[in-house]
Amino acid sequence: MSANIMDTRSTAPQEPLDPTPALARLLAAHGLPCQEAKGWLLPHAQLPAMGAHWTPGENNGRLDVHVLLDNDVRMMESFAGLGAGQQGLDDALENFSANVLHVLLAGLWGIADEAEVTERRWEIAGRDYMAYIGNFGLRGAAEHLEQPLFEALFRQATAALRAEKLDQDTHWSRLFFCNLNGEFVTEALLDNQRWEAGLSMLGALPWPAAQGYYSLRHFMLLRAV
């Protein structure tokens, strides 16, 4: 185990719900049994490692999932969980599983599910990468979204990522769009940082305004080969 692993547990009073056991069961169910050390889950007793923290609210909560890579780079993705207590945590874990889990399994541990992840080999800035491209994660009234929009988003998102000047062994991107009663919220991150090209691309697409809520999320992982 690497000496760079830090304890993810807070010194504050313990949260009423610890997501680590449920996350361990989820990984094991997908063929990735883990050992736990200082709040981290280590598949095959080595890095990369995965950890999670649950922040509860009155009617919902947020699940933060961290991945510590072998080069001491930390990936972080957050997931909303609808409902109070265990219900909210279960919903957040389902959100994680639907949006990011399979990409991580394929890109970091070689557990590929062709129904969940598309793999492509790309040359970016003179380096060869294997791209692990997740499916679109949808919540709410997704019937407002039509196939041409999905096709345009996929084409433009992959083109934007391939146009970046990337130089690390691992990179990842996340796109998020939501409509709430006709008001739009967009977020684009590259390696956990604001991604201007992704934001511009999301803002230019013809999203339908609708009453109620719908959202779309997309995650990609690049590994140098």
C-alpha positions in Angstrom: 0.0 0.0 0.0 1.3 3.4 -1.0 2.5 5.8 1.8 0.7 8.5 -0.1 -2.7 7.3 0.9 -4.3 9.7 3.3 -7.1 9.0 5.8 -10.4 10.2 4.3 -12.3 10.0 7.5 -13.1 13.3 9.2 -12.1 14.2 12.7 -15.6 15.7 13.1 -18.3 13.5 14.7 -19.0 10.4 12.6 -21.6 10.7 9.9 -24.7 8.6 10.6 -24.3 6.8 7.3 -20.9 5.5 6.1 -21.0 4.8 2.3 -17.9 2.7 2.3 -19.5 -0.7 3.0 -22.1 -0.2 0.3 -19.5 1.0 -2.1 -17.4 -2.1 -1.4 -20.4 -4.3 -2.0 -21.1 -2.5 -5.3 -17.6 -3.0 -6.5 -17.5 -6.7 -5.5 -20.7 -7.3 -7.3 -19.0 -6.0 -10.5 -16.0 -8.3 -10.0 -13.8 -6.0 -8.0 -13.4 -7.1 -4.4 -11.4 -4.7 -2.3 -9.5 -4.4 1.0 -10.2 -1.3 3.2 -7.5 0.8 4.6 -8.0 4.2 6.4 -11.3 4.7 4.6 -10.0 3.7 1.2 -11.0 0.7 -0.8 -8.0 -1.0 -2.5 -8.8 -3.5 -5.3 -6.1 -6.2 -5.4 -4.6 -4.4 -2.3 -3.0 -1.7 -4.4 -3.7 1.6 -6.1 -5.8 3.0 -7.7 -8.0 3.2 -4.6 -11.5 4.5 -4.1 -13.1 6.3 -1.2 -16.5 7.9 -0.6 -18.1 10.5 1.7 -21.8 11.1 2.3 -23.1 14.5 3.2 -26.8 14.2 4.3 -29.5 16.8 4.0 -33.0 17.0 5.2 -34.6 15.5 2.0 -31.5 14.6 0.0 -27.7 14.4 0.2 -24.5 14.3 -1.8 -22.1 11.4 -2.3 -18.5 12.3 -3.1 -16.5 9.5 -4.7 -12.7 9.9 -4.8 -10.3 7.8 -6.8 -6.6 8.0 -5.9 -4.5 7.1 -8.9 -1.0 5.5 -8.8 0.6 8.8 -9.7 -0.9 10.6 -6.7 -3.6 12.3 -8.8 -7.0 12.4 -7.2 -10.2 12.2 -9.2 -13.4 13.3 -7.6 -17.0 13.0 -8.8 -20.2 14.1 -6.8 -23.7 12.6 -7.0 -27.0 13.8 -5.7 -29.1 11.4 -3.7 -32.8 12.0 -3.5 -34.5 11.1 -0.2 -33.6 11.2 3.4 -31.2 8.9 5.2 -30.5 5.5 3.6 -32.9 6.2 0.8 -30.8 9.2 -0.3 -27.6 7.3 -0.1 -29.0 4.4 -2.1 -30.2 6.8 -4.8 -26.7 8.5 -4.9 -25.0 5.1 -5.3 -27.4 4.3 -8.1 -26.6 7.6 -9.7 -22.8 6.8 -9.4 -23.3 3.3 -10.8 -25.3 4.6 -13.8 -23.0 7.5 -14.7 -19.3 6.7 -13.8 -18.8 3.3 -12.3 -18.5 1.3 -15.5 -16.1 3.8 -17.0 -13.8 3.5 -14.0 -14.0 -0.3 -14.1 -13.0 -0.4 -17.7 -10.4 2.3 -17.7 -8.7 1.5 -14.4 -9.2 -2.2 -13.8 -9.9 -3.7 -17.2 -13.5 -4.8 -16.4 -15.3 -3.9 -19.6 -19.0 -3.9 -20.3 -19.6 -3.1 -23.9 -23.2 -2.1 -23.2 -22.0 0.6 -20.8 -18.7 1.9 -22.2 -17.4 2.6 -25.7 -13.6 2.3 -26.1 -11.6 4.2 -28.7 -7.9 4.7 -29.3 -7.0 8.3 -30.0 -3.9 10.4 -30.7 -4.1 13.6 -28.7 -1.2 16.2 -28.8 1.2 13.5 -30.1 0.3 10.9 -27.4 -1.8 7.8 -27.8 -4.7 7.4 -25.4 -7.4 4.8 -24.9 -10.7 6.6 -24.4 -13.4 5.1 -22.2 -16.6 6.8 -23.0 -19.7 6.3 -20.8 -23.3 6.3 -21.8 -25.5 9.4 -21.2 -26.9 9.4 -17.6 -30.4 10.8 -17.6 -32.7 11.8 -14.8 -36.2 13.3 -14.7 -38.3 13.9 -17.8 -35.7 12.8 -20.3 -38.4 12.3 -23.0 -37.8 16.0 -23.8 -34.4 15.0 -25.3 -34.3 13.6 -28.8 -31.8 11.5 -30.7 -30.3 14.3 -32.8 -29.3 16.1 -29.6 -27.6 13.0 -28.2 -25.7 12.5 -31.4 -24.6 16.2 -31.6 -23.5 16.1 -27.9 -21.5 12.9 -28.4 -19.8 14.2 -31.5 -19.0 17.6 -30.1 -17.9 16.4 -26.7 -15.4 13.9 -28.1 -14.1 16.4 -30.6 -13.6 19.0 -27.8 -11.7 16.6 -25.7 -9.5 15.5 -28.6 -8.7 19.1 -29.3 -7.2 19.7 -25.8 -3.4 19.9 -25.3 -3.2 16.9 -22.9 0.1 15.7 -21.5 -0.6 13.5 -18.4 -1.1 9.7 -18.3 -4.7 10.1 -17.1 -7.4 12.7 -17.9 -11.1 12.7 -17.3 -14.0 14.9 -18.3 -17.6 15.4 -17.0 -20.4 17.3 -18.6 -23.7 18.1 -16.8 -26.8 19.9 -18.0 -30.1 20.3 -16.2 -33.4 22.0 -16.9 -35.5 23.2 -14.0 -38.8 24.7 -15.1 -37.1 26.2 -18.2 -34.0 27.5 -16.4 -30.7 25.9 -17.5 -27.7 24.9 -15.4 -24.5 23.7 -17.1 -21.2 22.4 -15.8 -18.1 21.1 -17.6 -15.0 19.8 -15.9 -11.7 18.5 -17.2 -9.5 16.9 -14.6 -11.7 18.4 -11.8 -11.2 21.9 -13.2 -13.6 24.2 -15.1 -13.5 23.2 -18.8 -14.3 26.3 -21.0 -14.5 24.3 -24.2 -17.0 22.0 -22.7 -19.1 24.8 -21.3 -19.1 26.6 -24.7 -20.2 23.4 -26.4 -23.0 22.7 -23.9 -24.2 26.3 -24.2 -24.5 26.1 -27.9 -26.7 23.0 -28.1 -30.5 23.4 -28.6 -31.7 22.2 -25.2 -35.5 22.1 -24.9 -36.9 24.3 -22.1 -39.6 22.4 -20.2 -41.6 22.5 -17.0 -40.3 20.2 -14.3 -36.8 18.7 -14.2 -34.5 16.7 -16.4 -30.8 16.3 -16.5 -28.0 14.7 -18.5 -24.6 13.7 -17.4 -21.6 12.3 -19.4 -18.2 11.0 -18.3 -15.1 10.1 -20.2 -11.7 8.8 -19.1 -8.4 8.8 -21.0 -5.5 6.5 -20.2 -2.1 6.8 -22.0 -1.1 3.7 -23.9 
